[in-house]
Each structure stands twice: as structure tokens, then as C-alpha cells.
Amino acid sequence: MPIPATTREHPSTGSAGATRPQPRPNGTERHCEGHNDGVPRFVPLADVAETLSISATQAYALVRTGELPAIQVGGRGQWRVEVSELESYIERKYDETRRLVERRAPEGRSAEVPGGPDGSALEDTEDGPVAAD
């Protein structure tokens, strides 16, 4: 799942310069290795929070605890997260969730089935998933 490019515009030019490769003096374009056109390499914590559907405070806590690697840039020390690090974090969370679900899955039932055998919804309890009323 690629992270969408930011739509913020540069205040002096009115263009989203961070999402476009900059030309070199010889006329060729400069690209970061492994960088997708139109997707910035780094995103601010506000974008991280939006992507993960969490608050800015929660995004900051992920960075401060080291759970989500980030860098501080500029004179005001603004935090930026590399898109590839955010993608890795999301994948780690999917893996953690898969392991949790597999540990809680009742014997004889596939942990990958989102509902009961008849398609009914399951409710997560301390004893594992059970059929919802």
C-alpha cells in the first residue's frame, strides 16, 4: 500500500516541489534510489498520523519510543518519517497481529477466517474469538 503524496504546496511557488524530481545543471533529473515518482521520500508526523488513523500525539509517541524510526530536520527540529520505514512499521504490525490471532485461534478453526464457519461475526474475548450474539 503506497503512501499517497502530500498535497501541500510550497508557499513561495505554489507548487508541490517535494513530490517532483529537481533538474540537475546538465538537464537530467535527480531521483533517490528506489524512490517512486510522485511519492515523497519523507513525510511529516501529521501525515503518519493520518495514514495510521491515530492522533498526532500517538504518532509522536511511536517516534519517541523508537518503534517508528524518524529523523529531525530543520532549525525547529521537525520530525520526518521515511515512507519505507512507515511501510515496514505497518508490515511489522500486520505480522504481530497475525501471530496474535494464530495464538488465540480455537483449535480446529483457521485463524485466517474472519468470521464463524457459517459466516457469522466473531467477537474477540479473553478466551479468544467467539460467535457474536
Contacts in CASP RR format, 6 or more apart in sequence:
PFRMAT RR
TARGET T0000
AUTHOR 0000-0000-0000
METHOD contacts of the structure
MODEL  1
MPIPATTREHPSTGSAGATRPQPRPNGTERHCEGHNDGVPRFVPLADVAE
TLSISATQAYALVRTGELPAIQVGGRGQWRVEVSELESYIERKYDETRRL
VERRAPEGRSAEVPGGPDGSALEDTEDGPVAAD
1 87 0 8 1.000
1 90 0 8 1.000
2 36 0 8 1.000
2 39 0 8 1.000
2 83 0 8 1.000
3 39 0 8 1.000
3 43 0 8 1.000
3 47 0 8 1.000
3 51 0 8 1.000
3 83 0 8 1.000
3 86 0 8 1.000
3 87 0 8 1.000
4 39 0 8 1.000
5 16 0 8 1.000
5 19 0 8 1.000
5 38 0 8 1.000
5 39 0 8 1.000
5 40 0 8 1.000
6 16 0 8 1.000
6 18 0 8 1.000
6 19 0 8 1.000
6 40 0 8 1.000
6 43 0 8 1.000
6 44 0 8 1.000
6 47 0 8 1.000
7 16 0 8 1.000
8 16 0 8 1.000
8 18 0 8 1.000
9 15 0 8 1.000
9 16 0 8 1.000
10 16 0 8 1.000
10 17 0 8 1.000
10 18 0 8 1.000
18 40 0 8 1.000
19 38 0 8 1.000
19 39 0 8 1.000
19 40 0 8 1.000
20 38 0 8 1.000
21 29 0 8 1.000
21 30 0 8 1.000
21 31 0 8 1.000
21 37 0 8 1.000
22 29 0 8 1.000
22 30 0 8 1.000
23 29 0 8 1.000
23 30 0 8 1.000
24 30 0 8 1.000
31 37 0 8 1.000
32 41 0 8 1.000
35 41 0 8 1.000
39 83 0 8 1.000
40 83 0 8 1.000
41 82 0 8 1.000
41 83 0 8 1.000
42 71 0 8 1.000
42 73 0 8 1.000
42 80 0 8 1.000
42 81 0 8 1.000
42 82 0 8 1.000
42 83 0 8 1.000
43 51 0 8 1.000
43 80 0 8 1.000
43 81 0 8 1.000
43 83 0 8 1.000
43 86 0 8 1.000
44 78 0 8 1.000
44 79 0 8 1.000
44 80 0 8 1.000
44 81 0 8 1.000
45 56 0 8 1.000
45 59 0 8 1.000
45 60 0 8 1.000
45 63 0 8 1.000
45 70 0 8 1.000
45 79 0 8 1.000
45 80 0 8 1.000
45 81 0 8 1.000
46 56 0 8 1.000
46 59 0 8 1.000
48 59 0 8 1.000
48 62 0 8 1.000
48 68 0 8 1.000
48 81 0 8 1.000
48 86 0 8 1.000
49 55 0 8 1.000
49 56 0 8 1.000
49 58 0 8 1.000
49 59 0 8 1.000
51 86 0 8 1.000
52 58 0 8 1.000
52 59 0 8 1.000
52 90 0 8 1.000
59 68 0 8 1.000
60 79 0 8 1.000
62 68 0 8 1.000
62 89 0 8 1.000
63 69 0 8 1.000
63 70 0 8 1.000
63 79 0 8 1.000
63 81 0 8 1.000
67 89 0 8 1.000
68 81 0 8 1.000
68 85 0 8 1.000
68 86 0 8 1.000
68 89 0 8 1.000
69 81 0 8 1.000
69 82 0 8 1.000
69 85 0 8 1.000
70 79 0 8 1.000
70 80 0 8 1.000
70 81 0 8 1.000
70 82 0 8 1.000
70 85 0 8 1.000
71 79 0 8 1.000
71 80 0 8 1.000
71 82 0 8 1.000
72 78 0 8 1.000
72 79 0 8 1.000
72 80 0 8 1.000
73 80 0 8 1.000
98 111 0 8 1.000
101 111 0 8 1.000
101 112 0 8 1.000
102 111 0 8 1.000
104 111 0 8 1.000
104 124 0 8 1.000
104 128 0 8 1.000
104 129 0 8 1.000
105 111 0 8 1.000
105 128 0 8 1.000
105 129 0 8 1.000
106 128 0 8 1.000
106 129 0 8 1.000
109 116 0 8 1.000
109 117 0 8 1.000
114 122 0 8 1.000
115 121 0 8 1.000
115 122 0 8 1.000
115 129 0 8 1.000
116 122 0 8 1.000
116 131 0 8 1.000
120 131 0 8 1.000
120 132 0 8 1.000
121 131 0 8 1.000
121 132 0 8 1.000
122 129 0 8 1.000
122 130 0 8 1.000
122 131 0 8 1.000
122 132 0 8 1.000
123 129 0 8 1.000
123 130 0 8 1.000
123 131 0 8 1.000
123 132 0 8 1.000
END
